[in-house]
Amino acid sequence: MSGLLSEFMIRAALAGVGVALAAPWLGVFVVWRRMAYFGDAVGHAAVLGVALSLMIQLPVTLGVAAVAVTVALVIAALEHPRVGLGADALLGVMSHGALAFGLIAVSFLPGARLNLEAYLFGDILAVGWADVGVIWAGAAVIAAVIGWRWRGLLTATVNPDLAWSAGLNPDRDRRILTLALALLVALAIKVVGALLITALLVIPAAAARPLSRSPEMMLGVAMGIGVLSALVGLGLSYAADTPAGPSVVVVSVVCFVLGRAIGSLRTG
Amino acid sequence: MTRLIEGRGLAAGFGGTDVLSGVDFHIDAGEIVTIVGPNGSGKSTLMRLLVGAVRPRSGTITRAPGLRLGYVPQKLSIDPTLPLTVTRFLDLPRPSPRAKKAAMMERCGITDLTHHPMTGLSGGQYQRVLLARALLVQPQLLMLDEATQGMDQRGSAGFYALIEELRRDLGLAVLMVSHELHVVMSASDRVICLNGHVCCEGTPEIVRSAPEYRALFGTGTQGTLALYRHEHDHSHDHAGGDGHDHGHDHAHHHGQGHHAHAHAHADKHADPAEPAE
């Protein structure tokens, strides 16, 4: 087979669609709860995860997920008035610190330098069937877990005390959200790379906002925009020989601009 | 009387300092209880303890088994990126049948807001939406934290009238935090004056004449106290009391501004003698 329907393109499309269906479950909460920088920090930690898993010869997905969880927990522990640092500054330290440590760790690996770009920007055309399987399984887990906690997370997003008064536990739900975010980072690193993971979270959800009248609708529209971006981005990459991950992100940015335009036409 | 919720020896705080300590609290079915206290006195912290959002540093909280709480928080800041209509908000955290929602919205006077987004509501509309949501869980206990903040006087009077009506019709207990003493106190069965600990507690009449209460509120809220006293005088008249003298007496004390504390003590001694007059 050759051309647009060659096997590696089909695998790339399946991987891209899988991540596009998983990311909005978290992306909507990242937007509603203003956690974009948090997503960035956890995403950047992935590079360190890659380096460590190659060093001790662990599956990359596992290592990335472990480091992402660790960084998320460290941030949660430091996010305390006692530390006396604003949340944005703290996330700036963690985000770029994790990235810098990761880049140095990668430089110690013989031959890994060549692959660095793949981990920073993704290498979706190189995913194998096993990767596709892991992505779809992970996506199913994310959808199931967030779907299960949806009402609690939504209520706590509106006001944590409302959730407490209804017998829910916003603290536990936030930990679940963080763990799911770490899992997504591990899934997405091959598709868009560490630097662009936040884009998958934030852009489709933000693009869906003006077109949505309910939280659930925003989730669905974000999935649609994500899938469209993945497929059109891959086609663009194939036709114009542009890098695949950034092409996907560029298409979603175009969707964002169109969504805003449609939204302002409606209200204006 | 069924005890709905009871706290014993509660202490809570953030960092090294205790916001609350040694607080005993209880509320029974059908009661209206108001917590008053200056800013930073731990009113909201006590509410959050009872709701379960804050864990007590010491002490215990016991709830009646299966207690349903309807909670109206002090303020709600919904991010504009979250698309939420009033109807959808009423379904948080658990959806209610459409007819039930419609009936509750009518009762709270927000029927015309059905498809309105949560952003862009006025202060009064917002509180009525929050109230409707809290009532949809069919609570035995309704908790309101500074519910009339940002409302004008007419709006808050209407809001409290609605609460009293709901209490009468639905038989629920109401626990509220407020700084609007005159309206709230006349509607309460029991008032708790809080300032890190329970300063004084009892019927509105007992609390408003307690020296601890006067010390906290005596100088700062002359207007509202005077207004409350006026209503109070009327009930005294009917009880065969000494209406006018009583009223003048208090007005006099309050006219003296920051000396009110000292006079409040004198007042306390005078009060037990009142029935004999």
Boltz contact constraints between the chains, C-beta under 6 A:
constraints:
  - contact:
      token1: [A, 31]
      token2: [B, 81]
      max_distance: 6.0
  - contact:
      token1: [A, 32]
      token2: [B, 79]
      max_distance: 6.0
  - contact:
      token1: [A, 32]
      token2: [B, 81]
      max_distance: 6.0
  - contact:
      token1: [A, 32]
      token2: [B, 82]
      max_distance: 6.0
  - contact:
      token1: [A, 151]
      token2: [B, 93]
      max_distance: 6.0
  - contact:
      token1: [A, 155]
      token2: [B, 92]
      max_distance: 6.0
  - contact:
      token1: [A, 155]
      token2: [B, 93]
      max_distance: 6.0
  - contact:
      token1: [A, 158]
      token2: [B, 78]
      max_distance: 6.0
  - contact:
      token1: [A, 159]
      token2: [B, 73]
      max_distance: 6.0
  - contact:
      token1: [A, 159]
      token2: [B, 76]
      max_distance: 6.0
  - contact:
      token1: [A, 161]
      token2: [B, 51]
      max_distance: 6.0
  - contact:
      token1: [A, 161]
      token2: [B, 53]
      max_distance: 6.0
  - contact:
      token1: [A, 161]
      token2: [B, 73]
      max_distance: 6.0
  - contact:
      token1: [A, 164]
      token2: [B, 51]
      max_distance: 6.0
  - contact:
      token1: [A, 164]
      token2: [B, 52]
      max_distance: 6.0
  - contact:
      token1: [A, 164]
      token2: [B, 53]
      max_distance: 6.0
  - contact:
      token1: [A, 165]
      token2: [B, 51]
      max_distance: 6.0
  - contact:
      token1: [A, 165]
      token2: [B, 69]
      max_distance: 6.0
  - contact:
      token1: [A, 165]
      token2: [B, 71]
      max_distance: 6.0
  - contact:
      token1: [A, 166]
      token2: [B, 93]
      max_distance: 6.0
  - contact:
      token1: [A, 209]
      token2: [B, 81]
      max_distance: 6.0
  - contact:
      token1: [A, 212]
      token2: [B, 83]
      max_distance: 6.0
  - contact:
      token1: [A, 213]
      token2: [B, 83]
      max_distance: 6.0
  - contact:
      token1: [A, 214]
      token2: [B, 83]
      max_distance: 6.0
  - contact:
      token1: [A, 214]
      token2: [B, 88]
      max_distance: 6.0
  - contact:
      token1: [A, 218]
      token2: [B, 83]
      max_distance: 6.0
